[in-house]
Amino acid sequence: MIKSCWNAPGPASFTLDGTTHIWLISLEPDNPDELNRYLSATELGRANRFAFDKHRRHFIAAHAQLRIILGNYLDARADSLSFEQNSYGKPFIKNFPLYFNISHSNLLGLIAVNGKHDVGVDIEWNRPNFNELRIADRFFSATETKQLYALPAELQKKAFFNCWSRKEAYIKARGKGLAIPLDQFQVSLRPDEPAEIISTEHDPIAAKEWKLAQIVPDEQYSGAVVVNQKDLILEFWDGKLLTSI
Ligand SMILES: CC(C)(COP(=O)(O)OP(=O)(O)OC[C@H]1O[C@@H](n2cnc3c(N)ncnc32)[C@H](O)[C@@H]1OP(=O)(O)O)[C@@H](O)C(=O)NCCC(=O)NCCS
């Protein structure tokens, strides 16, 4: 599995021109204490409700970096952005022509940004000691589960997290979360096959209208992005280097 190539950001990395930008962020940045000041009172309230300090720090890191990145696109101060949510919880910024989505898992996060089309992104840490087949039985479609079981044991973990991240990216792009039944659409999962939405039984035309691409954040992580756009052009930016601009 070849890692996505993450480019060092510069002023040009905030021009979209029909492309989708994918930002890789660290949830354990070098400057955690400087990040609180970007968050709203509501976000800080959410952060402070986590039982574990690690989760509080990761939440602050993710949301501060989301604000810094979006603020650069919008030429606005990061702490001035005001987020709203659709009725399923998908955040958006009112009156700004920017589509975005964020995902975080273990130590890393991904942020996807598009200027014209809805987007969903997902990152999944390929956690060890995880019962992939049991989770697949519960959530994947019958075809996906069958394909997973048919693979050699050493490929099953990667295939499972391919499938999970692709299904999550799709439901996040659609903005409806688990209101779309996870067994009512199929994605590819085999490590030797391209990432694609195979079929969308819950909304048959969607398989043609929404495009899926694989993202490889790091060896121990799987990632995927789905965009409501026929031609998907991705650019990858290393958000860990952003504070140095
Ligand atoms: C909330 C959900 C949208 C994603 O949750 P998740 O995968 O645990 O978390 P991620 O880190 O990928 O994404 C969380 C972010 O998505 C965004 N989000 C929330 N609701 C959303 C929605 N309806 N649509 C798109 N994005 C949404 C938020 O920005 C959220 O960030 P925050 O929690 O820091 O505010 C939802 O799909 C979910 O609960 N999924 C779990 C489903 C599951 O059990 N899958 C099993 C294997 S397929």
The ligand as an SDF file (V2000), in Angstrom:
LIG
                    3D

 48 50  0  0  0  0  0  0  0  0999 V2000
  -20.8650   10.7630   13.4540 C   0  0  0  0  0  0  0  0  0  0  0  0
  -20.5440    9.9650   12.2070 C   0  0  0  0  0  0  0  0  0  0  0  0
  -20.9540   10.8010   11.0630 C   0  0  0  0  0  0  0  0  0  0  0  0
  -19.0240    9.7060   12.0770 C   0  0  0  0  0  0  0  0  0  0  0  0
  -18.4920    9.2910   13.2510 O   0  0  0  0  0  0  0  0  0  0  0  0
  -17.0260    8.7260   13.4480 P   0  0  0  0  0  0  0  0  0  0  0  0
  -16.5910    7.8830   12.2850 O   0  0  0  0  0  0  0  0  0  0  0  0
  -17.0300    8.1030   14.7650 O   0  0  0  0  0  0  0  0  0  0  0  0
  -16.1040    9.9930   13.5490 O   0  0  0  0  0  0  0  0  0  0  0  0
  -15.2050   10.8260   12.5270 P   0  0  0  0  0  0  0  0  0  0  0  0
  -14.0090   11.2300   13.2890 O   0  0  0  0  0  0  0  0  0  0  0  0
  -14.9820   10.1550   11.2230 O   0  0  0  0  0  0  0  0  0  0  0  0
  -16.0960   12.1020   12.1950 O   0  0  0  0  0  0  0  0  0  0  0  0
  -16.5390   12.9530   13.2080 C   0  0  0  0  0  0  0  0  0  0  0  0
  -16.8350   14.2910   12.5800 C   0  0  0  0  0  0  0  0  0  0  0  0
  -17.7880   14.1600   11.5340 O   0  0  0  0  0  0  0  0  0  0  0  0
  -18.5790   15.3380   11.4750 C   0  0  0  0  0  0  0  0  0  0  0  0
  -19.9710   14.9080   11.4420 N   0  0  0  0  0  0  0  0  0  0  0  0
  -20.8570   14.7450   12.4610 C   0  0  0  0  0  0  0  0  0  0  0  0
  -22.0500   14.3350   11.9620 N   0  0  0  0  0  0  0  0  0  0  0  0
  -21.9050   14.2380   10.6270 C   0  0  0  0  0  0  0  0  0  0  0  0
  -22.7850   13.8750    9.5610 C   0  0  0  0  0  0  0  0  0  0  0  0
  -24.0590   13.5580    9.7560 N   0  0  0  0  0  0  0  0  0  0  0  0
  -22.2960   13.8720    8.2870 N   0  0  0  0  0  0  0  0  0  0  0  0
  -21.0140   14.2000    8.0490 C   0  0  0  0  0  0  0  0  0  0  0  0
  -20.1390   14.5760    9.0130 N   0  0  0  0  0  0  0  0  0  0  0  0
  -20.5830   14.5860   10.2860 C   0  0  0  0  0  0  0  0  0  0  0  0
  -18.2300   16.2050   12.6680 C   0  0  0  0  0  0  0  0  0  0  0  0
  -17.3540   17.2270   12.2140 O   0  0  0  0  0  0  0  0  0  0  0  0
  -17.4860   15.2500   13.5590 C   0  0  0  0  0  0  0  0  0  0  0  0
  -16.4370   15.8670   14.2800 O   0  0  0  0  0  0  0  0  0  0  0  0
  -16.5480   16.1210   15.8640 P   0  0  0  0  0  0  0  0  0  0  0  0
  -17.1870   14.9120   16.4620 O   0  0  0  0  0  0  0  0  0  0  0  0
  -15.1410   16.3280   16.3080 O   0  0  0  0  0  0  0  0  0  0  0  0
  -17.3760   17.3460   15.9960 O   0  0  0  0  0  0  0  0  0  0  0  0
  -21.3930    8.7100   12.1230 C   0  0  0  0  0  0  0  0  0  0  0  0
  -21.2750    8.2570   10.8030 O   0  0  0  0  0  0  0  0  0  0  0  0
  -21.1430    7.5620   13.0310 C   0  0  0  0  0  0  0  0  0  0  0  0
  -21.5200    7.5670   14.1670 O   0  0  0  0  0  0  0  0  0  0  0  0
  -20.5160    6.5500   12.5230 N   0  0  0  0  0  0  0  0  0  0  0  0
  -20.2170    5.3160   13.2110 C   0  0  0  0  0  0  0  0  0  0  0  0
  -20.8540    4.2180   12.4040 C   0  0  0  0  0  0  0  0  0  0  0  0
  -20.4030    2.8420   12.6840 C   0  0  0  0  0  0  0  0  0  0  0  0
  -20.6460    2.2890   13.7400 O   0  0  0  0  0  0  0  0  0  0  0  0
  -19.7540    2.2360   11.6900 N   0  0  0  0  0  0  0  0  0  0  0  0
  -19.3510    0.8800   11.7900 C   0  0  0  0  0  0  0  0  0  0  0  0
  -18.5040    0.3980   10.6550 C   0  0  0  0  0  0  0  0  0  0  0  0
  -19.0710    0.8000    9.0160 S   0  0  0  0  0  0  0  0  0  0  0  0
  1  2  1  0
  2  3  1  0
  2  4  1  0
  2 36  1  0
  4  5  1  0
  5  6  1  0
  6  7  2  0
  6  8  1  0
  6  9  1  0
  9 10  1  0
 10 11  2  0
 10 12  1  0
 10 13  1  0
 13 14  1  0
 14 15  1  0
 15 16  1  0
 15 30  1  0
 16 17  1  0
 17 18  1  0
 17 28  1  0
 18 19  1  0
 18 27  1  0
 19 20  2  0
 20 21  1  0
 21 22  1  0
 21 27  2  0
 22 23  1  0
 22 24  2  0
 24 25  1  0
 25 26  2  0
 26 27  1  0
 28 29  1  0
 28 30  1  0
 30 31  1  0
 31 32  1  0
 32 33  2  0
 32 34  1  0
 32 35  1  0
 36 37  1  0
 36 38  1  0
 38 39  2  0
 38 40  1  0
 40 41  1  0
 41 42  1  0
 42 43  1  0
 43 44  2  0
 43 45  1  0
 45 46  1  0
 46 47  1  0
 47 48  1  0
M  END
$$$$
